Amino acid sequence: MKILYHYCSNNSFHLIIGSRKIRLSSLSLSNDTMEGKLVAARLVEMAKDDGLDKLRTQMLERFVFNLEDMVDGLGFCLSETGDLLSQWRAYADDATGFSIGFSKNYLEKLEKNYLDKQQPAFTLKKVEYKINNQKELIRPTYTKIKEFIEEGALDFLEKPTILSVPGKEAAKEKNKNREEAFIKLSETIFPLFTKLFLLKATAFKAEREWRLLSYFGKKIDEKCSFRALKDRIVPYKEFKLLNPEDSIVRVILGSKNKTPDYVIKSLLNQNGFTSAKILPSKVPYR
């Protein structure tokens, strides 16, 4: 059975178990300053590799920047590794918290359940860290973008000069073709928002991260919940864990967590999480 682990504090563990809900929180307000920004970087690298001139490369980059300004990713972060020192330090209150092992199969079924009911939903996706793999992930979109650029999509944005203006009818036809290419380019770039929060810097590769991923429109009055941290307000969406007995299969205590097993077992059982095996961390960290 594939297990994906969510590292968290005691407070977050208690909240998840007691409410039988998970929160997908803003990723752009997380500890990674490059969250949501690597798609633009990879597109620019591919454009430069293809010899696209500086002006059009900058225009393409601006398109993706505009996309970043429109949407924030909301995520519930998981790892393929359930007992990793760096994770304990960063996400589980310096190993005083928990690592919650969710069944991957359960999360996939939960994803489908929400999608089938056409309710606010999420997708389960694996994060990509290798630069070449990141480029391959967005290459099909880039190939289409390149085609529309070659058709003059970005030329439509340039200011005409005396030397560049052909005859009236020819200019009209040329501008029409450019406008059509521009519209196609815009329609092609927009779906890239689903890739914005799937790329992370190589420095984070040890996390081996998966995400439950949803989105929050920055410039529309979208319904969302909010929570207050010490230095920021964070938007989130909450999802009920249906059939909780199938969801959590393992609970690992951080090496500094002093909660007795019988307390954890009682908390889990009272809230329907009856399949979880409780284990101590094997990381010798105090």
N, C-alpha and C positions, 0 to 999 in steps of 0.2 A: 504494500500500500504506500502510495506517495503521500508524504506529509509536508506541509508548508507551515513554517513557524512565525508567529508574531511575538516579538519581544515587547514587553511593556512593564510599567510600574505596578505596584500593588493596587494603587487606586484605579488604574485603567483595567486591570484584571478583574477587580471587584465589580466595576461598572459593566464590563462585557458579560460576565457571568450572571450578575443580578438582573440586568435588563434583557438578557438574551439578544443583544443587538451589537452590531459593529458600526464604527464611524469611519467614513471615508473623508479625510481632512485635506485641506489645501496643501498641495505639494510645493507650490511656489513660495510658501512661507516656511519651508522645511530648512534643514541645515545645509543643503546643497545649493549654492548660489547659482549653479548652472542648470537647475531644473527647468525644463521646458525650452531651453535655449540652444540645444545642440543640433536640432534639425536645420536651423539656419546655417550654422557653421559647416555642417556636412554638405549642404547644397552649394554653398559658396566654394568649398574645396573642389567639388565635382565640376562646377562651372569653370573654375580656373584651370583645372586639368584639361578641360575641353577647349580651352583657349577663348572663352567668352570675354569680351572686352570689359574694362573696369566699370564703365557707366552702367551697362546692362547687368553686370554682376551685383552692383550696388542696388539697382532697382529690384532685382530678384530678392536680395536680402531684406529690403524694406517691406516687400510683400509678406514675408514670413514674420518679420517683426510686428506687422499689423495684426497678423493672426495671433501671435503671442499676447497682444493687448486685448484680444477679444475673449479669450477663454483661459480658465485656470483648471488644472487637473486636481481632482479629489481622489485620494488614494488610501487604501488600507494595505500597509506594507508587510510583506512576508519574506521569509528566507528559506532556502533549501536546507540550511544548516541550523540545527536547533540548540547547539551548545557551543557558541563561538565567543571568545573573550571580547573581541571588539564590539560585538553586538550587545553583550551584557553591559559593557561600559557606556555605550552610546544611547541605548534605547530602553534599558531596563533598570534605570536608577542605580547605575554602578553595581549591578548584580544583586540588588536587593529585591528585584521583581521576579517576573515569570517569563518563560517562553512557552507560548500556547501552540500546540501542534494541531492544526486543522487538516482534516482529510481533503486532499486536492479533489478527489472525486465528488465529495460533498459540495465543495465550493463551485464546481462546474455545474452541478445540478441546481444549486441555488441561483447561479447566474441565469440559467435557462428558465427557471421558474419565474423570475422577475421579468425577463424579456418576453416570455409567452403571455404574461398578463398585461403587457404593454404599460407597465408601471415604471416610475423612475428606476433605472437599472444600472448595472455595472458590467464590466467585462474582466475576466481574469487573464492577465498578460504577463509574459516574462520580460524582464528588463535586459537590454543589450548593452554591453560595455565595450566590446571590441570595435574599433573605428571602421575596419573593413566590413564587418557585419552590419554596422549601423548604416553604412552607405548602401549596402545591398538591400536593406530593409526599405529604404526610400527611393532606390534606383528606378523602379517602375514609374513612379510619379515624376521623377526627374527626367526620364526619357520623354514623357509627354510634354513636360514643361519646355524642354529643349526644342521640341518640334514646333511648339507655338511661338517660341522666341524667334525661330528661323522664319516663321511666317509673318513676323513683324509685330508681335504682340506688345513688345516693350518700345518699339519705335513709335507707336501710337502716343506714348507719353512724352516724346521729345517735342520741343518747340521747333516748328519749321523755320527755315531760313530762305532767303531769296533764291539761293542756289539749289535748294532741295525741293522747291515747289514746281511740279510738272504742270502740264496743261490742265484746265479746269476739270474736264470730264475724267481724265486719267487720275488726277489727284483725288477726285470724289470716290472713284472705284478703289483706289489704293487705300484710302482711309477707311472705307467700308470693310475691306479685307482685314486691315489691322485691328479695327474694332472687334470684329468677330473672333480674331485670334486672341485678343485681349480678354474677351469674355470667357473663352475656352480656358485660357490660362488661369483666370480667377477661379473658375469652377474646379479646375484640377488641383490648385493649391489648397483650397479650403479644406478638403478631407485630410490634409496633413495634420490637422489638429489632433487626430487620433494617434499620431506618432510622437507628438511633442514630449509626452511624459513616459516614453518607453526607452529613451536613450539616456545613459548616465556616463559620467566620466570614468575612465579606467581605474582611477584611484579607489573607486567604490566596489570593484569587482569581487572582493572577498565576501560581500554581502549576499551574492547569488540571489538577487531579489526577484520576487514576483509581486504583482500588484492587483488588487481589486480596484478598478479604475472607473471613475465617473467624471463629469465635467460641470463647471459652474460658469455661466456666462457673465463676464465682467461688466458688460455694457447694456444688459437687459435686466429687468426687474424679476429675476428668477428666484423662486422660493427656495430657501436654504436655511439651515440652522447655524448658530454661531456660538463659540465659546471663547472665554477670555483667558489669556495667558498673561504672564508678568509683563511682557513688552509688546503684545499684539492681540488683535481679535482675529480668530481663525474661523472661516466658513467650513461647514461639513454637512454631509448627508448621512442619514442613519438607516440601516437595513436590519430587519428582524431576521434572526437565525431560526428558520423554520425547521421542525424536527430536530431539536438540539441534541438529542441522543446520538445522532449520526455525525455531528459536526466536529467536536473536539475529541481527538483520540489519544493525546499525550499532553501532559503538563509538566514542564521542567522548572524546578525551583532554582533561582540564582544562588550562587555560593554564599551570599550574605543574607539570604532570605531565611528568617527564623520561624516561619509558620509551620506548625506540626502538620503532618500528612492527614491526620484525622479531621482537622479543621478544613483543609482544602477539599477533602473527599466529601464532607458534609455539605459544604457550599455548592459543590458541583452537583451532587445528587439532588439537593433541594430545588435546583433550577433546571433539572432534566438532562444534565450532561453526564450520563451514566456510563459512557464507554471510555472515559479518559483514564489512562494509566499515569500515575504520579511518580516522577523520578527526580533525583537530585542532580544538579550539575556536576560534571566530572572535571570542570576547570578549577585548578587549585589557586583560587584568587580570593584574597581577603582585603 
